[in-house]
């Protein structure tokens, strides 16, 4: 008898979502749904997967990253090969995206440029992530005079003209990929710091944080174990917006001649080279780099919007 009763008892985790358990109440049979408890991040992925536009953006980003890694390898022509007899050829079976003014294959250069553009975007986001969460976390948790001083510093940095900072860094450090990353992160982290500070100011007064402080837990541990995990939603969304912003800024600087220098190429450099070709009918030289810049912006923005909805605790099932 006891074995039979144990066989009938099932935990919530063993019952699938679609199972219904009949219950009798007031002489009528009712159906109660028994759902297994799921973790917060599984619930986030579930809601994100229901957003078709966000999943499309994620698929596009995965495709771009894969092609940035393997695209130059599978291209029929070399990235660096010059051919003065093949200058400005339109797209064909031999040159899928056509050629440029030096006869270089545009398909190879497009995906080689994707490596640099995506690298700049991700590196800028990672650096801003670490600086922003440390600076904003300390400012929000300490509060008072410390918070006021740190926020005045942020306001000074936020007021600096972005292009002026870039030009000064170009003069001091010289043009190059490292200079671009430094220029993008010198003042770019202030937005992340403000978001983290605002979240920490709200969460630090919660009971579990106050209890941890009462038991003598040190500040770095409280920030690392209690505050940051509860602010990851807005931080992740901000990172998805930082990457396309950095890519676009790099393209803008390269378009002005302040970015990546030859023989390296990025989408911004290729767009700059292709702008003058429009007047002579060589549309493909501008179209492909501009198209992939726009596609990347679109993918990151729709993924960021989807993550914002998925990470919203008010919408949790």
MIGUSE-592457 format. One record per residue (C-alpha): residue number from 1; x, y, z. Coordinates in Angstrom, 1 decimal, decimal comma, m for minus. Each point is the difference from the previous one (the first is absolute). Layout:
N
<node NUM; <X; Y; Z>>
...
//
This chain:
317
<node 1; <0,0; 0,0; 0,0>>
<node 2; <2,8; 2,4; 0,9>>
<node 3; <1,8; m0,8; m3,2>>
<node 4; <m3,1; 0,7; m2,0>>
<node 5; <m0,4; 3,4; 1,7>>
<node 6; <3,6; 0,9; m0,7>>
<node 7; <m0,5; m0,9; m3,6>>
<node 8; <m2,9; 2,5; m0,3>>
<node 9; <2,0; 2,8; 1,6>>
<node 10; <1,9; 2,0; m2,6>>
<node 11; <2,0; 3,2; 0,6>>
<node 12; <m0,7; 3,1; m2,1>>
<node 13; <3,2; m0,4; m1,9>>
<node 14; <m1,1; m3,5; m1,3>>
<node 15; <m3,3; 1,2; m1,4>>
<node 16; <0,1; 1,6; m3,5>>
<node 17; <m1,6; 3,3; m0,6>>
<node 18; <m2,8; m1,5; m2,0>>
<node 19; <m1,1; m2,5; 2,7>>
<node 20; <m3,2; 0,9; 1,9>>
<node 21; <m0,9; m1,4; 3,4>>
<node 22; <m3,8; m0,4; 0,7>>
<node 23; <m1,2; 1,4; 3,3>>
<node 24; <m3,4; m0,3; 1,6>>
<node 25; <m1,5; 3,1; 1,6>>
<node 26; <m3,6; 0,6; 1,1>>
<node 27; <m1,1; m3,2; m1,8>>
<node 28; <1,4; 1,2; m3,4>>
<node 29; <3,1; m1,2; m1,7>>
<node 30; <2,5; 2,7; m0,8>>
<node 31; <3,3; m0,1; m1,8>>
<node 32; <3,1; 1,5; 1,7>>
<node 33; <3,2; 0,6; m2,1>>
<node 34; <3,2; m1,1; 1,7>>
<node 35; <3,0; 1,7; m1,4>>
<node 36; <3,6; m0,7; 0,9>>
<node 37; <2,0; 2,9; 1,4>>
<node 38; <2,5; 1,4; m2,4>>
<node 39; <3,1; 2,2; 0,5>>
<node 40; <0,0; 3,7; m0,8>>
<node 41; <2,4; m0,3; m3,0>>
<node 42; <m2,0; m2,9; m1,5>>
<node 43; <m3,1; 2,2; 0,3>>
<node 44; <1,9; 2,8; m1,7>>
<node 45; <1,0; m2,3; m2,9>>
<node 46; <m3,6; m1,3; m0,3>>
<node 47; <m1,4; 3,5; m0,4>>
<node 48; <2,9; 1,1; m2,3>>
<node 49; <m0,6; m3,0; m2,2>>
<node 50; <m3,7; 1,0; m0,4>>
<node 51; <1,2; 3,4; m1,5>>
<node 52; <0,4; m0,8; m3,6>>
<node 53; <1,6; 3,3; m0,9>>
<node 54; <2,6; m0,3; 2,8>>
<node 55; <0,8; m3,6; m1,1>>
<node 56; <0,5; 1,2; m3,5>>
<node 57; <2,5; 2,6; 1,3>>
<node 58; <1,8; m2,7; 1,9>>
<node 59; <0,2; m2,2; m3,1>>
<node 60; <1,3; 2,8; m2,1>>
<node 61; <2,7; 0,8; 2,6>>
<node 62; <1,1; m3,7; 0,2>>
<node 63; <0,2; 0,0; m3,8>>
<node 64; <2,1; 3,1; m0,1>>
<node 65; <2,4; m1,3; 2,6>>
<node 66; <0,4; m3,3; m1,8>>
<node 67; <0,6; 1,7; m3,3>>
<node 68; <2,4; 2,4; 1,6>>
<node 69; <2,0; m3,0; 1,2>>
<node 70; <m0,2; m2,3; m3,0>>
<node 71; <m1,1; 2,4; m2,8>>
<node 72; <3,5; 0,9; m1,2>>
<node 73; <1,0; m3,7; 0,1>>
<node 74; <m2,9; m1,1; m2,3>>
<node 75; <0,3; 3,0; m2,4>>
<node 76; <1,1; m1,0; m3,5>>
<node 77; <2,6; 2,9; m0,1>>
<node 78; <2,7; 1,2; 2,4>>
<node 79; <m0,6; 3,0; 2,3>>
<node 80; <3,3; 1,6; m0,9>>
<node 81; <0,4; m1,0; m3,7>>
<node 82; <0,2; 3,0; m2,3>>
<node 83; <m0,9; m0,2; m3,7>>
<node 84; <0,1; 3,1; m2,1>>
<node 85; <m1,7; m1,9; m2,8>>
<node 86; <m3,1; m0,7; 2,2>>
<node 87; <m0,7; 3,5; 1,2>>
<node 88; <m3,6; 1,0; 0,9>>
<node 89; <m1,6; m3,2; m1,3>>
<node 90; <m3,7; m0,4; 0,9>>
<node 91; <m1,2; m3,1; 2,0>>
<node 92; <0,5; m3,2; m1,9>>
<node 93; <0,7; m3,7; 0,5>>
<node 94; <3,7; 0,6; 0,4>>
<node 95; <m0,4; 3,1; 2,3>>
<node 96; <m3,2; m0,4; 1,9>>
<node 97; <m0,1; 3,6; 1,3>>
<node 98; <2,0; 1,5; m2,9>>
<node 99; <3,5; 1,6; 0,3>>
<node 100; <1,3; 3,4; 1,1>>
<node 101; <2,2; 2,6; m1,6>>
<node 102; <3,1; m2,2; 0,5>>
<node 103; <m1,6; m3,2; m1,2>>
<node 104; <m0,4; m1,4; 3,5>>
<node 105; <m2,9; m2,4; 0,6>>
<node 106; <m2,8; 1,8; 1,9>>
<node 107; <m1,4; m3,2; 1,4>>
<node 108; <3,2; m0,8; 1,8>>
<node 109; <0,5; 3,6; 1,1>>
<node 110; <m3,6; 0,2; 1,3>>
<node 111; <0,5; m2,9; 2,4>>
<node 112; <3,5; 1,0; 0,9>>
<node 113; <m1,4; 3,5; 0,9>>
<node 114; <m2,7; m1,7; 2,0>>
<node 115; <2,7; m1,5; 2,3>>
<node 116; <1,3; 3,5; 0,8>>
<node 117; <m3,4; 1,7; 0,4>>
<node 118; <m1,4; m2,8; 2,2>>
<node 119; <3,2; m0,1; 2,0>>
<node 120; <m0,1; 3,7; 0,7>>
<node 121; <m3,6; m0,2; 1,0>>
<node 122; <0,4; m2,9; 2,4>>
<node 123; <3,2; 1,3; 1,5>>
<node 124; <m1,5; 3,4; 0,7>>
<node 125; <m3,1; m1,7; 1,6>>
<node 126; <2,2; m2,2; 2,2>>
<node 127; <2,2; 2,9; 1,2>>
<node 128; <m3,0; 2,2; 0,7>>
<node 129; <m1,7; m2,9; 1,8>>
<node 130; <2,8; m0,5; 2,5>>
<node 131; <0,7; 3,8; 0,6>>
<node 132; <m3,7; 0,8; 0,1>>
<node 133; <m1,0; m2,6; 2,6>>
<node 134; <3,0; 0,6; 2,3>>
<node 135; <m0,4; 3,8; m0,1>>
<node 136; <m3,8; 0,1; 0,1>>
<node 137; <m0,2; m2,7; 2,6>>
<node 138; <2,4; 1,8; 2,4>>
<node 139; <m1,7; 3,3; m0,6>>
<node 140; <m3,5; m1,4; 0,6>>
<node 141; <0,9; m2,1; 3,0>>
<node 142; <2,1; 2,6; 1,8>>
<node 143; <m2,4; 2,9; m0,6>>
<node 144; <0,4; 3,3; 1,7>>
<node 145; <3,0; 2,1; m0,7>>
<node 146; <1,8; m2,8; m1,8>>
<node 147; <m2,9; m0,3; m2,4>>
<node 148; <m0,1; 3,7; m0,6>>
<node 149; <3,7; 0,3; m0,8>>
<node 150; <m0,1; m3,0; m2,3>>
<node 151; <m3,0; 1,2; m1,9>>
<node 152; <1,6; 3,5; m0,5>>
<node 153; <2,9; m1,8; m1,7>>
<node 154; <m2,5; m1,8; m2,2>>
<node 155; <m1,7; 3,2; m1,0>>
<node 156; <3,4; 1,6; m0,9>>
<node 157; <0,9; m3,0; m2,2>>
<node 158; <m3,5; 0,0; m1,5>>
<node 159; <0,4; 3,6; m1,0>>
<node 160; <3,2; m0,5; m2,0>>
<node 161; <m0,4; 0,3; m3,8>>
<node 162; <0,3; m3,6; m1,3>>
<node 163; <1,7; 0,9; m3,3>>
<node 164; <2,5; 2,3; 1,8>>
<node 165; <1,0; m2,8; 2,3>>
<node 166; <0,5; m2,4; m3,0>>
<node 167; <2,2; 2,6; m1,9>>
<node 168; <2,1; 0,6; 3,1>>
<node 169; <0,6; m3,7; 0,5>>
<node 170; <0,9; m0,4; m3,6>>
<node 171; <2,6; 2,7; 0,4>>
<node 172; <1,4; m1,5; 3,2>>
<node 173; <m0,3; m3,7; m0,7>>
<node 174; <0,0; m0,1; m3,8>>
<node 175; <m2,7; m1,4; m2,2>>
<node 176; <m0,8; m3,7; 0,4>>
<node 177; <m2,4; m2,6; 1,3>>
<node 178; <1,1; 0,4; 3,6>>
<node 179; <m0,5; 3,8; m0,1>>
<node 180; <m3,6; m0,5; m1,2>>
<node 181; <m0,8; m2,4; 2,8>>
<node 182; <1,5; 2,4; 2,6>>
<node 183; <m1,9; 3,0; m1,6>>
<node 184; <m3,3; m1,9; 0,2>>
<node 185; <0,4; m1,0; 3,6>>
<node 186; <1,5; 3,2; 1,5>>
<node 187; <m3,4; 1,5; 0,4>>
<node 188; <m2,2; m2,9; m1,2>>
<node 189; <m0,2; m1,7; 3,4>>
<node 190; <m1,9; 2,9; 1,7>>
<node 191; <m3,3; m1,3; m1,3>>
<node 192; <0,5; m3,4; 1,4>>
<node 193; <1,2; 1,5; 3,4>>
<node 194; <m3,2; 2,1; 0,2>>
<node 195; <m2,2; m3,0; m0,6>>
<node 196; <1,8; m2,2; 2,6>>
<node 197; <0,0; 2,9; 2,5>>
<node 198; <m3,8; 0,5; m0,3>>
<node 199; <m0,7; m3,8; 0,4>>
<node 200; <2,4; m0,2; 3,0>>
<node 201; <m1,6; 3,0; 1,7>>
<node 202; <m3,4; m1,8; m0,2>>
<node 203; <1,2; m3,5; 1,0>>
<node 204; <2,4; 0,8; 2,8>>
<node 205; <m3,0; 0,8; 2,3>>
<node 206; <m1,6; m3,4; m0,5>>
<node 207; <m0,2; m2,2; 3,1>>
<node 208; <2,4; m2,7; m1,1>>
<node 209; <2,7; 2,6; m0,7>>
<node 210; <m0,5; 1,8; 3,3>>
<node 211; <0,1; m3,4; 1,8>>
<node 212; <3,3; m0,8; m1,7>>
<node 213; <1,4; 3,3; 1,1>>
<node 214; <m1,1; m0,5; 3,5>>
<node 215; <1,9; m3,3; 0,2>>
<node 216; <3,2; 1,8; m0,9>>
<node 217; <0,4; m1,0; m3,7>>
<node 218; <2,6; 2,1; m1,7>>
<node 219; <m1,1; 2,5; m2,7>>
<node 220; <1,7; m1,8; m3,0>>
<node 221; <m1,7; m3,2; 0,9>>
<node 222; <m3,4; 1,6; 0,4>>
<node 223; <0,4; 1,7; m3,4>>
<node 224; <1,1; m3,2; m1,7>>
<node 225; <m2,4; m2,5; 1,6>>
<node 226; <m3,2; 2,1; 0,6>>
<node 227; <m0,1; 3,2; m2,0>>
<node 228; <1,5; m0,9; m3,4>>
<node 229; <m2,0; m3,2; m0,6>>
<node 230; <m3,2; 2,0; 0,5>>
<node 231; <1,1; 2,7; m2,5>>
<node 232; <1,1; m2,3; m2,8>>
<node 233; <m3,3; 0,5; m2,0>>
<node 234; <0,6; 3,7; m0,7>>
<node 235; <3,7; m0,6; m0,4>>
<node 236; <m0,5; m2,6; m2,7>>
<node 237; <m2,4; 2,1; m1,9>>
<node 238; <2,4; 3,0; 0,2>>
<node 239; <2,8; m2,2; m1,4>>
<node 240; <m2,1; m1,0; m3,0>>
<node 241; <m0,4; 3,7; m0,7>>
<node 242; <3,7; 0,8; 0,6>>
<node 243; <1,3; m2,5; m2,6>>
<node 244; <m1,9; 1,5; m3,0>>
<node 245; <0,8; 3,5; 1,2>>
<node 246; <3,7; m0,8; 0,1>>
<node 247; <m0,1; m1,6; m3,5>>
<node 248; <m1,8; 3,0; m1,4>>
<node 249; <2,5; 2,4; 1,7>>
<node 250; <2,9; m2,0; m1,4>>
<node 251; <m1,6; 0,1; m3,5>>
<node 252; <m0,5; 3,8; 0,4>>
<node 253; <3,6; 0,6; 1,0>>
<node 254; <1,3; m2,2; m2,8>>
<node 255; <m2,2; 1,8; m2,4>>
<node 256; <1,7; 3,3; 1,1>>
<node 257; <3,4; m1,6; m0,3>>
<node 258; <0,6; m0,1; 3,7>>
<node 259; <m0,6; m3,7; 0,4>>
<node 260; <1,7; m3,2; m1,2>>
<node 261; <2,9; 0,7; m2,3>>
<node 262; <1,1; m1,9; m3,1>>
<node 263; <0,7; m2,9; m0,7>>
<node 264; <m2,6; m0,9; 2,5>>
<node 265; <m3,7; 0,4; m0,9>>
<node 266; <m3,2; 0,4; 1,9>>
<node 267; <m3,6; 0,7; m1,2>>
<node 268; <0,6; 3,7; 0,6>>
<node 269; <3,1; 0,1; m2,1>>
<node 270; <m1,7; m1,9; m2,8>>
<node 271; <m3,0; 2,3; 0,1>>
<node 272; <2,4; 3,0; m0,2>>
<node 273; <1,7; m1,5; m3,0>>
<node 274; <m3,3; m0,9; m1,7>>
<node 275; <m1,6; 3,4; 0,4>>
<node 276; <1,9; 1,6; m2,9>>
<node 277; <m0,7; m3,1; m2,1>>
<node 278; <m3,8; 0,7; 0,1>>
<node 279; <0,5; 2,9; m2,5>>
<node 280; <1,6; m2,4; m2,5>>
<node 281; <m2,7; m2,7; 0,3>>
<node 282; <1,9; m2,4; 2,2>>
<node 283; <m2,8; m0,4; 2,5>>
<node 284; <1,2; m3,3; 1,5>>
<node 285; <3,1; 1,6; 1,6>>
<node 286; <m2,3; 2,0; 2,4>>
<node 287; <m3,0; m2,2; 0,1>>
<node 288; <1,5; m3,1; 1,7>>
<node 289; <1,9; 1,7; 2,9>>
<node 290; <m3,0; 2,4; 0,6>>
<node 291; <m2,4; m2,9; m0,1>>
<node 292; <1,8; m2,1; 2,6>>
<node 293; <0,5; 3,0; 2,3>>
<node 294; <m3,8; 0,6; m0,2>>
<node 295; <m0,7; m3,7; 0,5>>
<node 296; <2,2; m0,1; 3,1>>
<node 297; <m1,7; 3,1; 1,4>>
<node 298; <m3,5; m1,6; m0,6>>
<node 299; <1,0; m3,4; 1,5>>
<node 300; <1,4; 1,5; 3,2>>
<node 301; <m2,9; 2,4; 0,5>>
<node 302; <m2,8; m2,6; m0,4>>
<node 303; <2,0; m2,4; 2,3>>
<node 304; <0,4; 2,7; 2,6>>
<node 305; <m3,8; 0,8; m0,1>>
<node 306; <m0,8; m3,7; 0,3>>
<node 307; <2,4; m0,4; 3,0>>
<node 308; <m1,5; 3,1; 1,7>>
<node 309; <m3,4; m1,7; m0,1>>
<node 310; <1,3; m3,4; 0,9>>
<node 311; <2,0; 1,3; 3,0>>
<node 312; <m2,8; 2,0; 1,4>>
<node 313; <m1,0; m1,7; 3,3>>
<node 314; <m3,6; 1,4; m0,3>>
<node 315; <m0,6; m2,2; m3,1>>
<node 316; <1,3; m3,2; 1,6>>
<node 317; <m2,5; m2,9; m0,1>>
//
